[in-house]
Amino acid sequence: MIREQIERFNHELKEMYDSPIYRSMIRMWGENINLGYFETPDDDLALATERANAQLAKAADIRDGMEILEVACGVGGASRYIARRFDTRVVATNLSRDQLAIAIERTEAAISDRISYEYADFHGLPYQDNRFDVWWCTLSVLHAVDKPRVIGEAFRVLKPGGRMVLTELTAAEGLDLDNLMKFSADAHSPGLWSMSQYDRVFSEIGFAILEREDWSERALWAWRRLPHELERLRSEIESDVGSQPLNDTIERYRMWEQAASDGIVGCAFYALVKPS
């Protein structure tokens, strides 16, 4: 039954990420599809998303010679960030073949031999045990039908001493069921988790937490910025996606801004290690 649920939900995710609105929104995001690491509310979006990569790379303690796995890689911005700065091997995986194709298009020849873009589901990774030095993911575990399985797969494929780094949308502790269902559905998630739920499962699976930060205020600044960014690009993308889908997306972002301001939803950053 759970396998059927995963396959059904993954099919819906593929349709969503391969839709015209998501391809056009990449013009707003640029290299990196994440909420960024805003230091002030007025930070540039592209700079903030690049800064988020820097935060994760530092926490992952990436060094030359390592092999990194990025799951749910979007259009591969984080993987290219790593490959440009370190002499590493990066495997970037995604369920969206459209996004994988865009990632390949955007990868310059100088680093193309250090990145492999592959189709894979993070519920069941097609890689051997104890292979990778780093497991990396931004804002995507929320899409997992079986989050403990995804976290368990990360543990399995990491070497002893390997690190797991991620950012994730979270629900407020004790959030009422109606709001939890509403925002989970809007985020295309089978169910958003609170930070305490992640804490518990990380511990049960065997990870040790190295860093744990609440990035909710930084995420609020991002949600405030996104509607303005889409409005700025309206003349470029409206003809591709249509007025109504664009307006609906802008209103969704405003809803998330309000929810973040009210403390209903947040964002978390984690760095964990698989004990030696």
BAGUBA-389241 format. One record per residue (C-alpha): residue number from 0; residue in one letter; x, y, z. Coordinates in steps of 0.5 Angstrom, whole numbers, always signed. Example, Ala and Ser with C-alpha at 12.3 -4.5 7.8 and 13.67 -1.06 7.14 Angstrom:
! BAGUBA-389241
+-----+----+-------+-------+-------+
|   i | aa |    px |    py |    pz |
+-----+----+-------+-------+-------+
|   0 |  A |   +25 |    -9 |   +16 |
|   1 |  S |   +27 |    -2 |   +14 |
+-----+----+-------+-------+-------+
This chain:
! BAGUBA-389241
+-----+----+-------+-------+-------+
|   i | aa |    px |    py |    pz |
+-----+----+-------+-------+-------+
|   0 |  M |    +0 |    +0 |    +0 |
|   1 |  I |    +5 |    +5 |    +2 |
|   2 |  R |    +9 |    +4 |    -5 |
|   3 |  E |    +3 |    +5 |    -9 |
|   4 |  Q |    +2 |   +12 |    -5 |
|   5 |  I |    +9 |   +14 |    -6 |
|   6 |  E |    +8 |   +12 |   -14 |
|   7 |  R |    +2 |   +16 |   -14 |
|   8 |  F |    +4 |   +22 |   -10 |
|   9 |  N |   +11 |   +22 |   -14 |
|  10 |  H |    +7 |   +22 |   -21 |
|  11 |  E |    +3 |   +28 |   -18 |
|  12 |  L |   +10 |   +32 |   -17 |
|  13 |  K |   +13 |   +30 |   -23 |
|  14 |  E |    +7 |   +33 |   -27 |
|  15 |  M |    +7 |   +39 |   -22 |
|  16 |  Y |   +15 |   +41 |   -23 |
|  17 |  D |   +14 |   +39 |   -31 |
|  18 |  S |    +9 |   +44 |   -32 |
|  19 |  P |   +10 |   +51 |   -35 |
|  20 |  I |    +9 |   +55 |   -29 |
|  21 |  Y |   +15 |   +52 |   -26 |
|  22 |  R |   +19 |   +52 |   -32 |
|  23 |  S |   +18 |   +60 |   -32 |
|  24 |  M |   +19 |   +61 |   -25 |
|  25 |  I |   +26 |   +59 |   -26 |
|  26 |  R |   +27 |   +65 |   -29 |
|  27 |  M |   +26 |   +68 |   -22 |
|  28 |  W |   +30 |   +63 |   -18 |
|  29 |  G |   +36 |   +63 |   -23 |
|  30 |  E |   +41 |   +58 |   -21 |
|  31 |  N |   +38 |   +56 |   -14 |
|  32 |  I |   +31 |   +54 |   -12 |
|  33 |  N |   +31 |   +55 |    -5 |
|  34 |  L |   +28 |   +60 |    +0 |
|  35 |  G |   +35 |   +63 |    +1 |
|  36 |  Y |   +39 |   +66 |    +7 |
|  37 |  F |   +37 |   +73 |    +8 |
|  38 |  E |   +41 |   +77 |   +13 |
|  39 |  T |   +37 |   +83 |   +12 |
|  40 |  P |   +30 |   +84 |    +9 |
|  41 |  D |   +32 |   +88 |    +3 |
|  42 |  D |   +37 |   +82 |    +1 |
|  43 |  D |   +38 |   +80 |    -7 |
|  44 |  L |   +34 |   +74 |    -8 |
|  45 |  A |   +40 |   +71 |   -12 |
|  46 |  L |   +45 |   +73 |    -7 |
|  47 |  A |   +41 |   +70 |    -1 |
|  48 |  T |   +40 |   +63 |    -5 |
|  49 |  E |   +47 |   +63 |    -6 |
|  50 |  R |   +49 |   +64 |    +1 |
|  51 |  A |   +44 |   +59 |    +3 |
|  52 |  N |   +49 |   +54 |    -1 |
|  53 |  A |   +55 |   +57 |    +2 |
|  54 |  Q |   +52 |   +55 |    +9 |
|  55 |  L |   +50 |   +48 |    +7 |
|  56 |  A |   +57 |   +47 |    +4 |
|  57 |  K |   +60 |   +50 |   +11 |
|  58 |  A |   +56 |   +45 |   +15 |
|  59 |  A |   +57 |   +39 |   +11 |
|  60 |  D |   +65 |   +41 |   +11 |
|  61 |  I |   +66 |   +39 |    +4 |
|  62 |  R |   +73 |   +38 |    +2 |
|  63 |  D |   +77 |   +36 |    -4 |
|  64 |  G |   +76 |   +28 |    -6 |
|  65 |  M |   +69 |   +27 |    -3 |
|  66 |  E |   +63 |   +25 |    -7 |
|  67 |  I |   +57 |   +28 |    -5 |
|  68 |  L |   +49 |   +26 |    -7 |
|  69 |  E |   +44 |   +32 |    -8 |
|  70 |  V |   +37 |   +29 |    -8 |
|  71 |  A |   +31 |   +33 |   -11 |
|  72 |  C |   +36 |   +37 |   -14 |
|  73 |  G |   +31 |   +42 |   -18 |
|  74 |  V |   +35 |   +45 |   -23 |
|  75 |  G |   +42 |   +43 |   -20 |
|  76 |  G |   +44 |   +50 |   -18 |
|  77 |  A |   +47 |   +47 |   -11 |
|  78 |  S |   +51 |   +41 |   -15 |
|  79 |  R |   +54 |   +46 |   -19 |
|  80 |  Y |   +56 |   +51 |   -13 |
|  81 |  I |   +60 |   +45 |   -10 |
|  82 |  A |   +63 |   +43 |   -17 |
|  83 |  R |   +65 |   +50 |   -18 |
|  84 |  R |   +69 |   +51 |   -11 |
|  85 |  F |   +71 |   +44 |   -10 |
|  86 |  D |   +75 |   +38 |   -13 |
|  87 |  T |   +69 |   +33 |   -12 |
|  88 |  R |   +64 |   +28 |   -15 |
|  89 |  V |   +57 |   +30 |   -15 |
|  90 |  V |   +51 |   +26 |   -16 |
|  91 |  A |   +45 |   +30 |   -17 |
|  92 |  T |   +38 |   +26 |   -17 |
|  93 |  N |   +31 |   +29 |   -19 |
|  94 |  L |   +24 |   +26 |   -20 |
|  95 |  S |   +23 |   +31 |   -26 |
|  96 |  R |   +26 |   +29 |   -32 |
|  97 |  D |   +25 |   +36 |   -35 |
|  98 |  Q |   +29 |   +40 |   -29 |
|  99 |  L |   +34 |   +35 |   -30 |
| 100 |  A |   +34 |   +37 |   -37 |
| 101 |  I |   +35 |   +44 |   -35 |
| 102 |  A |   +40 |   +42 |   -30 |
| 103 |  I |   +44 |   +39 |   -36 |
| 104 |  E |   +43 |   +45 |   -40 |
| 105 |  R |   +46 |   +50 |   -35 |
| 106 |  T |   +52 |   +46 |   -33 |
| 107 |  E |   +58 |   +49 |   -36 |
| 108 |  A |   +64 |   +44 |   -40 |
| 109 |  A |   +69 |   +46 |   -34 |
| 110 |  I |   +65 |   +42 |   -29 |
| 111 |  S |   +61 |   +37 |   -33 |
| 112 |  D |   +65 |   +31 |   -32 |
| 113 |  R |   +65 |   +32 |   -24 |
| 114 |  I |   +57 |   +32 |   -24 |
| 115 |  S |   +52 |   +26 |   -26 |
| 116 |  Y |   +45 |   +28 |   -26 |
| 117 |  E |   +41 |   +22 |   -25 |
| 118 |  Y |   +33 |   +20 |   -24 |
| 119 |  A |   +32 |   +17 |   -17 |
| 120 |  D |   +27 |   +17 |   -12 |
| 121 |  F |   +30 |   +19 |    -5 |
| 122 |  H |   +25 |   +14 |    -2 |
| 123 |  G |   +29 |    +8 |    -5 |
| 124 |  L |   +36 |   +10 |    -7 |
| 125 |  P |   +40 |    +6 |   -13 |
| 126 |  Y |   +46 |    +7 |    -9 |
| 127 |  Q |   +50 |    +2 |    -5 |
| 128 |  D |   +51 |    +3 |    +3 |
| 129 |  N |   +56 |    +7 |    +6 |
| 130 |  R |   +58 |   +11 |    -1 |
| 131 |  F |   +57 |   +18 |    +0 |
| 132 |  D |   +61 |   +23 |    +4 |
| 133 |  V |   +55 |   +28 |    +4 |
| 134 |  W |   +47 |   +28 |    +3 |
| 135 |  W |   +44 |   +34 |    +1 |
| 136 |  C |   +37 |   +37 |    +0 |
| 137 |  T |   +34 |   +43 |    +0 |
| 138 |  L |   +26 |   +44 |    +2 |
| 139 |  S |   +24 |   +37 |    -1 |
| 140 |  V |   +23 |   +32 |    +5 |
| 141 |  L |   +16 |   +35 |    +6 |
| 142 |  H |   +14 |   +32 |    -1 |
| 143 |  A |   +16 |   +25 |    +2 |
| 144 |  V |   +10 |   +20 |    +3 |
| 145 |  D |   +15 |   +16 |    +8 |
| 146 |  K |   +20 |   +21 |   +11 |
| 147 |  P |   +23 |   +16 |   +16 |
| 148 |  R |   +24 |   +12 |   +10 |
| 149 |  V |   +28 |   +18 |    +6 |
| 150 |  I |   +32 |   +19 |   +13 |
| 151 |  G |   +34 |   +12 |   +13 |
| 152 |  E |   +36 |   +12 |    +6 |
| 153 |  A |   +40 |   +18 |    +7 |
| 154 |  F |   +43 |   +14 |   +13 |
| 155 |  R |   +44 |    +8 |    +9 |
| 156 |  V |   +48 |   +11 |    +3 |
| 157 |  L |   +53 |   +16 |    +8 |
| 158 |  K |   +59 |   +13 |   +10 |
| 159 |  P |   +61 |   +13 |   +17 |
| 160 |  G |   +62 |   +20 |   +19 |
| 161 |  G |   +59 |   +22 |   +13 |
| 162 |  R |   +54 |   +29 |   +14 |
| 163 |  M |   +47 |   +30 |   +12 |
| 164 |  V |   +45 |   +37 |   +11 |
| 165 |  L |   +38 |   +40 |    +9 |
| 166 |  T |   +33 |   +46 |   +10 |
| 167 |  E |   +26 |   +44 |   +10 |
| 168 |  L |   +19 |   +48 |   +11 |
| 169 |  T |   +16 |   +46 |   +18 |
| 170 |  A |   +10 |   +47 |   +21 |
| 171 |  A |    +9 |   +50 |   +28 |
| 172 |  E |    +9 |   +46 |   +34 |
| 173 |  G |    +2 |   +43 |   +36 |
| 174 |  L |    -1 |   +46 |   +30 |
| 175 |  D |    -8 |   +45 |   +29 |
| 176 |  L |   -11 |   +40 |   +24 |
| 177 |  D |   -14 |   +44 |   +19 |
| 178 |  N |    -8 |   +49 |   +18 |
| 179 |  L |    -4 |   +43 |   +18 |
| 180 |  M |    -8 |   +40 |   +12 |
| 181 |  K |    -9 |   +46 |    +9 |
| 182 |  F |    -1 |   +48 |    +8 |
| 183 |  S |    +1 |   +41 |    +7 |
| 184 |  A |    -4 |   +41 |    +1 |
| 185 |  D |    -2 |   +48 |    -1 |
| 186 |  A |    +6 |   +45 |    -1 |
| 187 |  H |    +4 |   +39 |    -5 |
| 188 |  S |    +6 |   +35 |    +2 |
| 189 |  P |    +3 |   +29 |    +5 |
| 190 |  G |    +4 |   +32 |   +11 |
| 191 |  L |    +9 |   +38 |   +14 |
| 192 |  W |   +13 |   +36 |   +20 |
| 193 |  S |   +15 |   +40 |   +26 |
| 194 |  M |   +22 |   +41 |   +28 |
| 195 |  S |   +21 |   +36 |   +34 |
| 196 |  Q |   +18 |   +31 |   +29 |
| 197 |  Y |   +25 |   +31 |   +25 |
| 198 |  D |   +29 |   +31 |   +32 |
| 199 |  R |   +26 |   +25 |   +34 |
| 200 |  V |   +26 |   +21 |   +27 |
| 201 |  F |   +34 |   +23 |   +26 |
| 202 |  S |   +35 |   +21 |   +33 |
| 203 |  E |   +31 |   +14 |   +32 |
| 204 |  I |   +35 |   +13 |   +26 |
| 205 |  G |   +42 |   +14 |   +29 |
| 206 |  F |   +44 |   +21 |   +27 |
| 207 |  A |   +47 |   +26 |   +31 |
| 208 |  I |   +45 |   +33 |   +31 |
| 209 |  L |   +51 |   +38 |   +29 |
| 210 |  E |   +47 |   +44 |   +28 |
| 211 |  R |   +40 |   +46 |   +28 |
| 212 |  E |   +37 |   +53 |   +27 |
| 213 |  D |   +31 |   +56 |   +26 |
| 214 |  W |   +31 |   +60 |   +20 |
| 215 |  S |   +23 |   +62 |   +20 |
| 216 |  E |   +25 |   +69 |   +20 |
| 217 |  R |   +29 |   +69 |   +14 |
| 218 |  A |   +24 |   +65 |   +11 |
| 219 |  L |   +19 |   +70 |   +12 |
| 220 |  W |   +23 |   +75 |    +9 |
| 221 |  A |   +24 |   +71 |    +3 |
| 222 |  W |   +16 |   +70 |    +2 |
| 223 |  R |   +15 |   +77 |    +2 |
| 224 |  R |   +20 |   +78 |    -3 |
| 225 |  L |   +17 |   +73 |    -8 |
| 226 |  P |   +11 |   +76 |   -10 |
| 227 |  H |   +15 |   +82 |   -12 |
| 228 |  E |   +20 |   +78 |   -16 |
| 229 |  L |   +14 |   +75 |   -20 |
| 230 |  E |   +11 |   +82 |   -21 |
| 231 |  R |   +17 |   +84 |   -24 |
| 232 |  L |   +18 |   +79 |   -29 |
| 233 |  R |   +10 |   +79 |   -31 |
| 234 |  S |   +12 |   +82 |   -38 |
| 235 |  E |   +17 |   +76 |   -39 |
| 236 |  I |   +13 |   +70 |   -37 |
| 237 |  E |    +5 |   +72 |   -37 |
| 238 |  S |    +5 |   +70 |   -44 |
| 239 |  D |    +8 |   +63 |   -43 |
| 240 |  V |    +4 |   +61 |   -37 |
| 241 |  G |    -3 |   +65 |   -37 |
| 242 |  S |    -5 |   +71 |   -33 |
| 243 |  Q |    -9 |   +66 |   -28 |
| 244 |  P |    -4 |   +61 |   -26 |
| 245 |  L |    +1 |   +67 |   -25 |
| 246 |  N |    -4 |   +71 |   -21 |
| 247 |  D |    -5 |   +65 |   -17 |
| 248 |  T |    +2 |   +63 |   -15 |
| 249 |  I |    +3 |   +70 |   -13 |
| 250 |  E |    -3 |   +70 |    -8 |
| 251 |  R |    +0 |   +63 |    -6 |
| 252 |  Y |    +6 |   +67 |    -4 |
| 253 |  R |    +2 |   +72 |    +0 |
| 254 |  M |    -1 |   +67 |    +4 |
| 255 |  W |    +5 |   +63 |    +6 |
| 256 |  E |    +8 |   +70 |    +8 |
| 257 |  Q |    +2 |   +71 |   +12 |
| 258 |  A |    +3 |   +64 |   +15 |
| 259 |  A |   +10 |   +65 |   +17 |
| 260 |  S |    +9 |   +72 |   +20 |
| 261 |  D |    +3 |   +69 |   +24 |
| 262 |  G |    +8 |   +63 |   +26 |
| 263 |  I |    +4 |   +58 |   +23 |
| 264 |  V |   +10 |   +55 |   +18 |
| 265 |  G |   +17 |   +56 |   +19 |
| 266 |  C |   +24 |   +54 |   +16 |
| 267 |  A |   +29 |   +49 |   +19 |
| 268 |  F |   +36 |   +48 |   +18 |
| 269 |  Y |   +40 |   +42 |   +20 |
| 270 |  A |   +47 |   +39 |   +20 |
| 271 |  L |   +48 |   +32 |   +22 |
| 272 |  V |   +53 |   +26 |   +22 |
| 273 |  K |   +52 |   +19 |   +21 |
| 274 |  P |   +57 |   +16 |   +27 |
| 275 |  S |   +63 |   +13 |   +26 |
+-----+----+-------+-------+-------+
